[in-house]
Amino acid sequence: MYSHRYLHTLKSYVRNRSHPEGPIAEGYLSKECSTFCSRYLHEVETRFNRPVRNYDGGDAESHEDFSIFAGIGRALGKATLRTLSTDEWEQAHLYVLNNCDEVAPFVR
């Protein structure tokens, strides 16, 4: 009936092992009430209305002219520079030629 993870969550509410029913019911009700209320609090950031983790506000840079580079977001981690090999460069070039709508008239 319950998954093992959920049983672990319910067991974590227990403080007094001789009477576990009370703390389990109390913990379950408090979690349900806080979840219910947090869905209707639009001014307060909750786990239901917070922005996605890597959202940078939608500020597109100067690459917004091309549809292939219009993705919104930012990179994770430290930036590292490296030089592409000839094969990698040709693959990237071919990808842009095949997938960028703005380049299609020049390809024809």
C-alpha positions as CSV (number, residue, x, y, z in Angstrom):
1,M,0.0,0.0,0.0
2,Y,2.8,2.5,0.9
3,S,6.2,2.7,-0.8
4,H,9.3,2.1,1.3
5,R,10.3,5.7,0.9
6,Y,7.0,7.0,2.1
7,L,7.1,4.7,5.1
8,H,10.6,6.1,5.9
9,T,9.1,9.6,5.8
10,L,6.3,8.6,8.1
11,K,8.7,6.8,10.5
12,S,10.8,10.0,10.7
13,Y,7.9,11.8,12.3
14,V,8.0,9.4,15.3
15,R,9.6,10.9,18.5
16,N,8.1,8.6,21.1
17,R,8.4,4.9,20.2
18,S,5.9,3.7,22.7
19,H,3.1,5.8,21.0
20,P,4.0,6.3,17.3
21,E,0.5,6.9,16.0
22,G,0.2,10.5,17.4
23,P,3.4,11.9,15.9
24,I,2.8,10.2,12.6
25,A,-0.7,11.6,12.3
26,E,0.5,15.0,13.4
27,G,3.4,15.1,11.0
28,Y,1.3,13.9,8.1
29,L,-1.4,16.6,8.8
30,S,1.1,19.4,9.2
31,K,2.8,18.5,5.9
32,E,-0.5,18.3,4.1
33,C,-1.7,21.6,5.5
34,S,1.5,23.4,4.7
35,T,1.5,21.9,1.1
36,F,-2.1,23.0,0.7
37,C,-1.5,26.5,1.9
38,S,1.7,27.0,0.0
39,R,-0.1,26.4,-3.3
40,Y,-2.2,29.6,-2.7
41,L,0.6,31.9,-1.4
42,H,1.6,33.6,-4.6
43,E,3.7,36.3,-3.0
44,V,5.8,33.8,-1.0
45,E,8.4,31.6,-2.7
46,T,7.5,28.0,-2.1
47,R,8.6,24.7,-3.7
48,F,5.7,24.9,-6.0
49,N,6.2,28.4,-7.4
50,R,10.0,29.0,-7.3
51,P,11.8,29.6,-10.6
52,V,13.7,26.7,-12.2
53,R,17.2,26.2,-10.9
54,N,19.1,27.4,-13.9
55,Y,16.7,30.2,-15.0
56,D,18.7,33.4,-15.7
57,G,15.8,35.7,-16.3
58,G,15.5,35.2,-20.0
59,D,18.2,37.7,-21.0
60,A,19.1,36.6,-24.5
61,E,22.5,37.8,-25.6
62,S,23.6,39.1,-29.0
63,H,23.0,35.6,-30.5
64,E,19.3,36.0,-30.6
65,D,19.4,36.7,-34.4
66,F,19.8,33.0,-35.1
67,S,17.1,30.5,-34.0
68,I,19.6,27.8,-33.2
69,F,21.3,30.0,-30.6
70,A,18.1,31.4,-29.0
71,G,18.1,29.0,-26.0
72,I,17.6,30.6,-22.7
73,G,19.8,29.6,-19.7
74,R,23.3,29.6,-18.5
75,A,26.1,27.1,-18.3
76,L,26.7,25.1,-15.1
77,G,30.1,25.0,-13.5
78,K,33.3,26.8,-14.4
79,A,33.9,27.8,-18.0
80,T,36.8,26.1,-19.8
81,L,38.2,27.1,-23.1
82,R,39.4,24.5,-25.6
83,T,40.2,24.4,-29.3
84,L,38.0,22.2,-31.4
85,S,39.6,19.5,-33.5
86,T,39.0,19.6,-37.3
87,D,36.5,16.8,-37.0
88,E,34.6,18.5,-34.2
89,W,34.6,21.8,-36.1
90,E,33.2,20.1,-39.2
91,Q,30.5,18.4,-37.2
92,A,29.5,21.7,-35.6
93,H,29.5,23.4,-39.0
94,L,27.3,20.7,-40.5
95,Y,24.9,20.9,-37.6
96,V,24.4,24.6,-38.0
97,L,24.0,24.3,-41.8
98,N,21.3,21.5,-41.3
99,N,19.4,23.0,-38.4
100,C,19.5,26.7,-38.6
101,D,16.5,28.1,-40.6
102,E,18.3,31.4,-41.4
103,V,21.0,29.6,-43.3
104,A,18.6,27.5,-45.5
105,P,18.4,30.1,-48.3
106,F,22.2,30.1,-48.6
107,V,22.5,26.3,-48.6
108,R,20.1,26.1,-51.6
